[in-house]
Amino acid sequence: MANSAKELIEEHAVIMKVIAALRKQADALSYGKRVPGTQLKETLDLLREFADECHHVKEEKVLFPALAGIPQQKKAVDAFLEEHARGREHLGVMTDTLYGTCAGNSVTIDRFAENADDYCALLTKHIQKENAIFAKVGEMFPDKENERMERAYAKVEKEELGEGKHEKFVQRAEKLAASVEEP
């Protein structure tokens, strides 16, 4: 039995590594420690480019419309879309405060850290809820529909990102996770 959401679940594991890195960075900032600006920027870039512009786009363009066609899943899909929007808001604030945070401005550091904490909490719960539903996608749809969705994910990834970018995102996430120190 095919499960087209398996790829999305695997991407969740990569995203969780970046979230763990962001959580450590936010904690370090909250304790008054400096975090290299290049490292903060890489974290935000990965969250925007991989989590939002790759992963969430596949969910929003392919899986969610299919799930929304199942009456019992419509409410969950609506919640997931709302959570994506809230995550984008937090990511926007962190991006907007990055320069001030790197410059040592205490107001922007606090705002960055607060939004990072909120983002990490939101995405952690969001991913747990999605994984619970995504694990059952193979049972919800016939194999042909799962195969169609897998092809659609690949098409979205190719058109939105370009060839070979997915693997580079995974490598960048691994490298980031290994480079972030405990506060």
DOVEX-748887 format. One record per residue (C-alpha): residue number from 1; residue in three letters; x negated, y, z negated. Coordinates in steps of 0.5 Angstrom, whole numbers. Each point is the difference from the previous one (the first is absolute). Last residue first. Layout:
BEGIN
+-----+-----+-------+-------+-------+
|   i |  aa |    c1 |    c2 |    c3 |
+-----+-----+-------+-------+-------+
| NUM | ALA |     X |     Y |     Z |
...
+-----+-----+-------+-------+-------+
END
This chain:
BEGIN
+-----+-----+-------+-------+-------+
|   i |  aa |    c1 |    c2 |    c3 |
+-----+-----+-------+-------+-------+
| 183 | PRO |   -46 |    56 |   -51 |
| 182 | GLU |    -1 |    -7 |     4 |
| 181 | GLU |    -4 |     1 |     6 |
| 180 | VAL |     2 |     0 |     7 |
| 179 | SER |    -5 |    -3 |     5 |
| 178 | ALA |     3 |    -7 |     1 |
| 177 | ALA |     7 |     2 |     1 |
| 176 | LEU |    -2 |     5 |     5 |
| 175 | LYS |    -4 |    -5 |     4 |
| 174 | GLU |     6 |    -5 |     0 |
| 173 | ALA |     4 |     6 |     2 |
| 172 | ARG |    -4 |     2 |     6 |
| 171 | GLN |    -1 |    -8 |     2 |
| 170 | VAL |     8 |     0 |     0 |
| 169 | PHE |     0 |     6 |     4 |
| 168 | LYS |    -5 |    -2 |     5 |
| 167 | GLU |     4 |    -7 |     1 |
| 166 | HIS |     6 |     4 |     2 |
| 165 | LYS |    -3 |     5 |     4 |
| 164 | GLY |    -2 |    -5 |     6 |
| 163 | GLU |     4 |     2 |     5 |
| 162 | GLY |     4 |     7 |    -1 |
| 161 | LEU |     4 |     3 |    -5 |
| 160 | GLU |     7 |     2 |     1 |
| 159 | GLU |     0 |    -4 |     7 |
| 158 | LYS |    -4 |    -6 |    -2 |
| 157 | GLU |     3 |    -1 |    -7 |
| 156 | VAL |     7 |     1 |     3 |
| 155 | LYS |    -1 |    -5 |     5 |
| 154 | ALA |    -3 |    -5 |    -5 |
| 153 | TYR |     6 |     1 |    -5 |
| 152 | ALA |     5 |    -1 |     6 |
| 151 | ARG |    -3 |    -7 |     2 |
| 150 | GLU |     1 |    -2 |    -7 |
| 149 | MET |     7 |     3 |     0 |
| 148 | ARG |     1 |    -4 |     6 |
| 147 | GLU |    -3 |    -7 |    -3 |
| 146 | ASN |     5 |     1 |    -6 |
| 145 | GLU |     6 |     1 |     4 |
| 144 | LYS |    -2 |    -6 |     4 |
| 143 | ASP |    -1 |    -4 |    -7 |
| 142 | PRO |     7 |     2 |    -2 |
| 141 | PHE |     0 |     5 |    -5 |
| 140 | MET |     2 |     0 |    -8 |
| 139 | GLU |    -4 |    -6 |    -2 |
| 138 | GLY |    -7 |     3 |     3 |
| 137 | VAL |     2 |     6 |    -3 |
| 136 | LYS |     0 |    -3 |    -7 |
| 135 | ALA |    -7 |     3 |    -2 |
| 134 | PHE |     2 |     7 |     2 |
| 133 | ILE |     5 |     0 |    -5 |
| 132 | ALA |    -4 |    -1 |    -6 |
| 131 | ASN |    -6 |     3 |     4 |
| 130 | GLU |     4 |     7 |     1 |
| 129 | LYS |     2 |     0 |    -8 |
| 128 | GLN |    -8 |    -1 |    -2 |
| 127 | ILE |    -2 |     5 |     5 |
| 126 | HIS |     5 |     5 |    -2 |
| 125 | LYS |    -2 |    -1 |    -7 |
| 124 | THR |    -8 |     1 |     1 |
| 123 | LEU |     2 |     6 |     5 |
| 122 | LEU |     4 |     4 |    -5 |
| 121 | ALA |    -5 |    -1 |    -6 |
| 120 | CYS |    -6 |     2 |     5 |
| 119 | TYR |     3 |     6 |     3 |
| 118 | ASP |     2 |     3 |    -7 |
| 117 | ASP |    -7 |    -1 |    -3 |
| 116 | ALA |    -3 |     3 |     7 |
| 115 | ASN |     5 |     6 |    -1 |
| 114 | GLU |    -2 |     1 |    -7 |
| 113 | ALA |    -7 |    -1 |     1 |
| 112 | PHE |     1 |     5 |     6 |
| 111 | ARG |     4 |     5 |    -4 |
| 110 | ASP |    -5 |     0 |    -6 |
| 109 | ILE |    -6 |     1 |     5 |
| 108 | THR |     3 |     6 |     3 |
| 107 | VAL |     1 |     3 |    -6 |
| 106 | SER |    -7 |    -2 |    -3 |
| 105 | ASN |    -3 |     3 |     7 |
| 104 | GLY |    -7 |    -4 |     0 |
| 103 | ALA |    -1 |     2 |     8 |
| 102 | CYS |     2 |    -8 |     2 |
| 101 | THR |     6 |     1 |    -4 |
| 100 | GLY |     1 |     7 |     4 |
|  99 | TYR |    -1 |    -3 |     7 |
|  98 | LEU |     4 |    -6 |    -2 |
|  97 | THR |     6 |     4 |    -2 |
|  96 | ASP |     4 |     0 |     6 |
|  95 | THR |    -2 |    -8 |     2 |
|  94 | MET |     3 |    -2 |    -7 |
|  93 | VAL |     6 |     4 |     1 |
|  92 | GLY |     1 |    -3 |     7 |
|  91 | LEU |    -1 |    -7 |    -3 |
|  90 | HIS |     5 |     1 |    -5 |
|  89 | GLU |     5 |     2 |     5 |
|  88 | ARG |    -1 |    -6 |     4 |
|  87 | GLY |     1 |    -4 |    -5 |
|  86 | ARG |     7 |     3 |    -2 |
|  85 | ALA |     1 |    -1 |     8 |
|  84 | HIS |    -2 |    -8 |     0 |
|  83 | GLU |     4 |     0 |    -7 |
|  82 | GLU |     6 |     2 |     4 |
|  81 | LEU |    -1 |    -5 |     5 |
|  80 | PHE |     0 |    -5 |    -5 |
|  79 | ALA |     6 |     2 |    -3 |
|  78 | ASP |     4 |     0 |     6 |
|  77 | VAL |    -3 |    -7 |     2 |
|  76 | ALA |     2 |    -3 |    -7 |
|  75 | LYS |     7 |     3 |     1 |
|  74 | LYS |     1 |    -3 |     7 |
|  73 | GLN |    -3 |    -7 |    -2 |
|  72 | GLN |     7 |    -4 |    -2 |
|  71 | PRO |     3 |     3 |     7 |
|  70 | ILE |    -5 |    -3 |     4 |
|  69 | GLY |    -1 |     5 |     6 |
|  68 | ALA |    -4 |     4 |    -5 |
|  67 | LEU |    -6 |    -6 |     0 |
|  66 | ALA |    -1 |     1 |     8 |
|  65 | PRO |     0 |     7 |     0 |
|  64 | PHE |    -5 |     0 |    -6 |
|  63 | LEU |    -5 |    -5 |     3 |
|  62 | VAL |    -1 |     3 |     7 |
|  61 | LYS |    -1 |     8 |     0 |
|  60 | GLU |     0 |     1 |    -8 |
|  59 | GLU |    -4 |    -6 |    -2 |
|  58 | LYS |    -5 |     1 |     6 |
|  57 | VAL |     0 |     8 |    -2 |
|  56 | HIS |    -2 |    -2 |    -7 |
|  55 | HIS |    -6 |    -4 |     2 |
|  54 | CYS |    -3 |     4 |     5 |
|  53 | GLU |     1 |     8 |    -1 |
|  52 | ASP |     2 |    -1 |    -8 |
|  51 | ALA |    -5 |    -5 |    -3 |
|  50 | PHE |    -5 |     0 |     5 |
|  49 | GLU |    -1 |     7 |     3 |
|  48 | ARG |     3 |     4 |    -6 |
|  47 | LEU |    -3 |    -5 |    -6 |
|  46 | LEU |    -6 |    -1 |     3 |
|  45 | ASP |    -1 |     8 |     2 |
|  44 | LEU |     2 |     1 |    -8 |
|  43 | THR |    -5 |    -5 |    -2 |
|  42 | GLU |    -6 |     3 |     5 |
|  41 | LYS |     2 |     7 |    -3 |
|  40 | LEU |    -1 |    -2 |    -7 |
|  39 | GLN |    -7 |    -4 |     2 |
|  38 | THR |    -2 |     6 |     4 |
|  37 | GLY |     1 |     5 |    -6 |
|  36 | PRO |    -4 |    -4 |    -5 |
|  35 | VAL |     4 |    -1 |    -6 |
|  34 | ARG |    -2 |     4 |    -6 |
|  33 | LYS |     2 |    -2 |    -7 |
|  32 | GLY |     4 |     4 |    -4 |
|  31 | TYR |     4 |    -6 |    -3 |
|  30 | SER |     6 |     2 |     4 |
|  29 | LEU |    -5 |     0 |     6 |
|  28 | ALA |    -2 |    -7 |    -2 |
|  27 | ASP |     7 |    -3 |    -1 |
|  26 | ALA |     2 |     3 |     7 |
|  25 | GLN |    -6 |    -3 |     3 |
|  24 | LYS |     1 |    -7 |    -3 |
|  23 | ARG |     8 |     1 |     2 |
|  22 | LEU |    -3 |     1 |     7 |
|  21 | ALA |    -4 |    -6 |     1 |
|  20 | ALA |     6 |    -4 |    -3 |
|  19 | ILE |     4 |     3 |     5 |
|  18 | VAL |    -5 |    -2 |     6 |
|  17 | LYS |     0 |    -7 |    -3 |
|  16 | MET |     7 |     0 |     0 |
|  15 | ILE |     0 |     2 |     7 |
|  14 | VAL |    -4 |    -6 |     2 |
|  13 | ALA |     5 |    -5 |    -3 |
|  12 | HIS |     6 |     4 |     3 |
|  11 | GLU |    -3 |    -2 |     7 |
|  10 | GLU |     0 |    -7 |    -2 |
|   9 | ILE |     8 |     1 |    -1 |
|   8 | LEU |     1 |     3 |     6 |
|   7 | GLU |    -4 |    -5 |     4 |
|   6 | LYS |     5 |    -5 |    -3 |
|   5 | ALA |     6 |     4 |     2 |
|   4 | SER |     1 |    -4 |     6 |
|   3 | ASN |     1 |    -6 |    -3 |
|   2 | ALA |     0 |    -6 |     4 |
|   1 | MET |     3 |    -7 |    -2 |
+-----+-----+-------+-------+-------+
END
